[in-house]
């Protein structure tokens, strides 16, 4: 059961963060270095108003361990990853709070590491997973922002911590780093995470709860507090191909594939807009020839 890798890696991370403080010390040191660089670029003292409280290694270690004890475990197959990436160019920039996850803790692992096209990286630096949960000061700071950590395939090393206020969309200026070379990769990572949160809320998506392999369940650490299941993301089958959005009769000469895309859908009940994913479908009369598409077609797990 390949999806059991999600829970197996979560348990491995729990054991690491409970017993090894080397990663928390590295992250705390980088917080201080980043803050000093930010202050220098802004032309203010590192003790000025721009300074954020730097978490101690002990605080980071405790809170990371708590995330891995409590997190819901998600598995994203490569086909679903392709769907997420293919929808980047139509992704609405709405507040994260509109699509907030149902659980305060989560661990998401991709079947294959995801490559950021904006930077030249070695294979061991591709994004393999991300987690979320109260990180810096504990439970109190979850009310105003979501704390997200991204990990690469090189031994699940943490490479990014995002403190994402609920009212910010993925393209909000405050989420962008001051170093220009880092802005596009950061924007790409924000879109990947935002796409995931928006996607799992869609009516066209089903989440199957799968039990972990027996050897994993038998060796769960006593501190593990979540249910030992993996949430596998799948797309529901479409009942029929649809041209439901055609309000007028048009004499089309062919059929063609409409790519999966996002729509910033208005919902009258709440009088608000939220991202809605439109699945790929074939448009045009059934008796007309299918026009080849120049773009890549992606299979989707059903």
C-alpha positions as CSV (number, residue, x, y, z in Angstrom):
1,X,0.0,0.0,0.0
2,X,2.0,2.9,-1.3
3,X,-0.2,5.5,0.5
4,X,1.0,4.1,3.8
5,X,4.2,6.1,3.2
6,X,2.2,9.1,4.4
7,X,1.7,7.8,7.9
8,X,5.1,6.0,8.0
9,X,6.9,9.3,7.2
10,X,4.8,11.1,9.8
11,X,5.8,8.6,12.5
12,X,9.4,9.0,11.4
13,X,9.1,12.8,11.8
14,X,7.5,12.5,15.2
15,X,10.3,10.3,16.4
16,X,12.9,12.7,15.1
17,X,11.4,15.9,16.5
18,X,10.8,14.2,19.9
19,X,14.4,13.1,20.3
20,X,16.6,15.3,18.2
21,X,16.9,19.1,18.5
22,X,19.4,19.7,15.7
23,X,16.7,20.7,13.2
24,X,15.0,23.1,15.6
25,X,18.3,24.8,16.4
26,X,19.0,25.2,12.7
27,X,15.6,26.8,12.1
28,X,15.9,29.1,15.1
29,X,19.3,30.3,13.9
30,X,17.9,31.0,10.4
31,X,15.0,32.9,11.9
32,X,17.5,35.3,13.5
33,X,19.6,35.6,10.3
34,X,16.5,36.3,8.2
35,X,15.2,38.9,10.6
36,X,18.6,40.7,10.6
37,X,18.8,40.7,6.8
38,X,15.2,41.9,6.6
39,X,15.9,44.8,9.0
40,X,19.1,45.7,7.1
41,X,17.3,45.8,3.8
42,X,14.6,48.0,5.3
43,X,17.1,50.3,6.8
44,X,16.1,49.9,10.4
45,X,17.7,48.4,13.5
46,X,17.2,44.7,14.2
47,X,15.6,45.9,17.5
48,X,13.1,48.1,15.6
49,X,9.4,47.6,14.9
50,X,10.0,45.1,12.1
51,X,11.5,42.6,14.4
52,X,9.5,39.4,14.8
53,X,9.9,37.3,18.0
54,X,12.4,34.6,17.2
55,X,11.2,31.2,18.5
56,X,13.5,29.3,20.8
57,X,14.8,25.9,19.6
58,X,12.9,24.3,22.5
59,X,9.6,25.9,21.5
60,X,10.0,24.8,17.9
61,X,10.9,21.3,18.9
62,X,7.8,21.0,21.1
63,X,5.4,22.5,18.6
64,X,6.8,20.5,15.6
65,X,6.5,17.3,17.7
66,X,2.9,18.2,18.5
67,X,2.0,18.7,14.9
68,X,3.2,15.2,14.0
69,X,1.4,13.7,17.0
70,X,-1.9,15.3,16.1
71,X,-1.9,15.7,12.3
72,X,-4.3,14.2,9.8
73,X,-2.3,12.3,7.2
74,X,-2.9,13.0,3.5
75,X,-1.5,11.2,0.5
76,X,-1.5,13.0,-2.9
77,X,-1.0,10.8,-5.9
78,X,1.0,12.1,-8.9
79,X,-2.1,12.4,-11.0
80,X,-3.7,14.7,-8.4
81,X,-0.5,16.7,-8.2
82,X,-0.7,17.3,-11.9
83,X,-4.2,18.6,-11.6
84,X,-3.1,21.0,-8.9
85,X,-0.2,22.3,-11.0
86,X,-2.2,22.5,-14.2
87,X,-4.7,24.9,-12.5
88,X,-2.2,27.5,-11.3
89,X,-2.9,29.9,-14.1
90,X,-6.6,30.2,-13.1
91,X,-6.3,30.0,-9.3
92,X,-8.3,32.8,-7.6
93,X,-6.4,35.0,-5.2
94,X,-9.0,34.8,-2.4
95,X,-8.4,34.8,1.4
96,X,-7.0,31.6,2.9
97,X,-9.7,31.8,5.6
98,X,-12.3,31.0,2.9
99,X,-10.8,27.6,2.4
100,X,-9.3,26.9,5.9
101,X,-8.7,23.2,6.6
102,X,-11.1,21.4,8.9
103,X,-8.3,20.1,11.1
104,X,-5.9,22.4,13.0
105,X,-3.1,19.9,12.3
106,X,-2.1,18.2,9.0
107,X,0.6,16.3,7.2
108,X,0.6,16.1,3.3
109,X,2.9,13.9,1.4
110,X,3.2,13.9,-2.4
111,X,3.7,10.6,-4.2
112,X,6.6,12.1,-6.1
113,X,8.6,15.2,-5.1
114,X,7.2,18.4,-6.8
115,X,9.6,20.4,-8.9
116,X,9.5,24.2,-8.7
117,X,10.2,25.4,-12.2
118,X,11.6,28.8,-11.2
119,X,14.8,27.5,-9.5
120,X,17.5,25.1,-10.4
121,X,17.6,22.5,-7.7
122,X,19.0,19.1,-7.1
123,X,16.5,16.2,-7.0
124,X,16.9,16.0,-3.2
125,X,15.6,19.6,-2.9
126,X,12.2,19.1,-4.5
127,X,9.1,19.6,-2.3
128,X,8.1,16.3,-0.9
129,X,5.6,17.3,1.9
130,X,4.2,20.1,4.0
131,X,2.6,20.3,7.4
132,X,0.5,22.8,9.2
133,X,-0.4,23.6,12.8
134,X,0.3,26.1,15.6
135,X,4.1,26.4,15.5
136,X,5.6,29.5,16.9
137,X,3.8,30.2,20.2
138,X,1.4,27.2,20.4
139,X,-2.4,27.1,20.2
140,X,-3.0,30.9,20.8
141,X,-1.6,32.0,17.4
142,X,-3.9,29.7,15.3
143,X,-6.8,32.2,15.5
144,X,-5.2,34.8,13.3
145,X,-2.9,32.8,10.9
146,X,-2.0,29.3,9.7
147,X,1.5,28.1,10.2
148,X,2.8,26.0,7.4
149,X,6.1,24.1,7.0
150,X,7.5,22.8,3.7
151,X,9.8,19.8,3.5
152,X,12.1,18.6,0.7
153,X,12.9,15.1,-0.3
154,X,16.4,15.3,1.2
155,X,15.6,13.5,4.5
156,X,12.5,15.7,5.0
157,X,14.5,18.8,5.7
158,X,12.3,21.9,6.5
159,X,13.1,24.6,4.0
160,X,10.2,27.1,4.5
161,X,8.0,28.3,7.3
162,X,5.0,30.4,6.3
163,X,3.0,32.4,8.8
164,X,-0.1,32.9,6.6
165,X,-2.9,35.3,8.0
166,X,-6.4,34.0,7.2
167,X,-7.3,37.2,5.4
168,X,-4.4,37.0,2.9
169,X,-4.6,35.3,-0.5
170,X,-1.7,33.5,-2.0
171,X,-0.5,36.6,-3.9
172,X,-0.6,39.0,-0.9
173,X,2.4,41.3,-0.8
174,X,3.1,40.6,2.8
175,X,3.7,36.9,2.0
176,X,6.5,37.8,-0.5
177,X,10.1,37.8,0.6
178,X,12.2,41.0,0.3
179,X,14.8,39.2,-1.8
180,X,13.6,39.5,-5.4
181,X,15.2,36.1,-6.4
182,X,13.0,34.4,-3.8
183,X,9.7,35.9,-4.8
184,X,8.7,33.7,-7.7
185,X,9.6,30.4,-5.9
186,X,7.7,31.6,-2.8
187,X,4.7,32.5,-4.9
188,X,4.8,29.1,-6.6
189,X,4.9,27.3,-3.2
190,X,2.0,29.5,-1.9
191,X,-0.1,28.5,-4.9
192,X,0.7,24.8,-4.4
193,X,-0.4,24.9,-0.8
194,X,-3.5,27.1,-1.5
195,X,-4.5,24.8,-4.4
196,X,-4.4,21.8,-2.1
197,X,-6.6,23.5,0.6
198,X,-9.1,24.7,-2.0
199,X,-9.1,21.4,-3.9
200,X,-10.0,19.1,-1.0
201,X,-13.1,21.2,-0.3
202,X,-14.6,20.7,-3.8
203,X,-17.7,18.7,-4.5
204,X,-15.9,16.9,-7.3
205,X,-13.4,15.5,-4.8
206,X,-13.7,12.6,-2.5
207,X,-11.3,11.7,0.3
208,X,-11.0,8.0,1.0
209,X,-9.9,7.0,4.6
210,X,-7.5,4.1,4.1
211,X,-6.0,2.1,7.0
212,X,-2.2,2.1,7.3
213,X,-0.4,-1.2,6.7
214,X,-0.5,-3.5,9.7
215,X,3.3,-3.2,10.5
216,X,2.9,0.5,10.8
217,X,-0.1,0.3,13.0
218,X,1.6,-2.2,15.3
219,X,4.6,0.1,15.9
220,X,2.9,3.4,16.5
221,X,4.7,5.3,19.3
222,X,2.7,5.9,22.5
223,X,2.7,9.6,22.0
224,X,1.0,9.4,18.6
225,X,-2.6,10.8,19.2
226,X,-4.2,10.9,15.7
227,X,-6.2,8.1,14.1
228,X,-3.9,5.8,12.1
229,X,-5.5,6.3,8.7
230,X,-4.4,8.0,5.5
231,X,-6.7,10.4,3.7
232,X,-6.3,9.6,-0.1
233,X,-7.6,12.3,-2.4
234,X,-9.5,11.3,-5.4
235,X,-11.8,12.9,-8.1
236,X,-15.3,11.7,-8.3
237,X,-16.4,10.3,-11.7
238,X,-18.3,12.8,-13.9
239,X,-21.8,11.4,-14.7
240,X,-21.7,12.9,-18.2
241,X,-19.7,15.3,-20.2
242,X,-21.4,18.6,-19.9
243,X,-22.1,21.7,-21.9
244,X,-24.3,23.1,-19.2
245,X,-22.8,26.5,-19.3
246,X,-23.8,27.1,-22.9
247,X,-26.8,29.5,-22.6
248,X,-27.2,30.0,-26.4
249,X,-27.2,27.6,-29.3
250,X,-23.9,27.7,-31.3
251,X,-23.2,25.6,-34.4
252,X,-19.8,24.2,-33.5
253,X,-17.9,22.3,-36.1
254,X,-16.0,20.1,-33.7
255,X,-15.6,18.9,-30.1
256,X,-12.6,19.9,-27.9
257,X,-11.2,19.3,-24.5
258,X,-11.7,22.1,-21.9
259,X,-8.9,21.9,-19.4
260,X,-9.6,21.6,-15.7
261,X,-9.5,25.2,-14.2
262,X,-10.5,27.3,-11.3
263,X,-13.4,29.7,-11.1
264,X,-14.0,32.4,-8.5
265,X,-17.6,31.3,-7.9
266,X,-20.2,33.5,-6.2
267,X,-22.3,31.8,-3.6
268,X,-25.6,33.7,-3.0
269,X,-26.3,32.0,0.3
270,X,-23.1,33.4,1.9
271,X,-22.9,36.4,-0.5
272,X,-19.2,35.6,-1.0
273,X,-16.8,34.2,-3.6
274,X,-14.9,31.0,-3.1
275,X,-12.6,29.0,-5.4
276,X,-14.5,26.3,-7.4
277,X,-12.7,23.7,-9.5
278,X,-14.2,22.9,-12.9
279,X,-13.2,19.4,-14.0
280,X,-11.9,18.8,-17.5
281,X,-14.7,18.0,-20.0
282,X,-15.3,17.7,-23.7
283,X,-17.3,20.5,-25.2
284,X,-19.2,20.6,-28.5
285,X,-21.8,18.5,-30.3
286,X,-21.5,14.7,-29.8
287,X,-21.7,14.1,-33.5
288,X,-18.7,16.3,-34.4
289,X,-15.0,15.2,-34.6
290,X,-12.8,15.7,-31.6
291,X,-10.1,18.4,-32.2
292,X,-6.6,17.3,-30.9
293,X,-5.3,19.4,-28.1
294,X,-1.7,20.8,-28.0
295,X,-1.5,20.7,-24.2
296,X,-0.6,17.6,-22.1
297,X,-3.5,15.5,-20.8
298,X,-3.3,14.2,-17.3
299,X,-4.9,11.0,-16.0
300,X,-6.7,11.5,-12.7
301,X,-7.2,8.9,-10.0
302,X,-10.8,7.9,-9.8
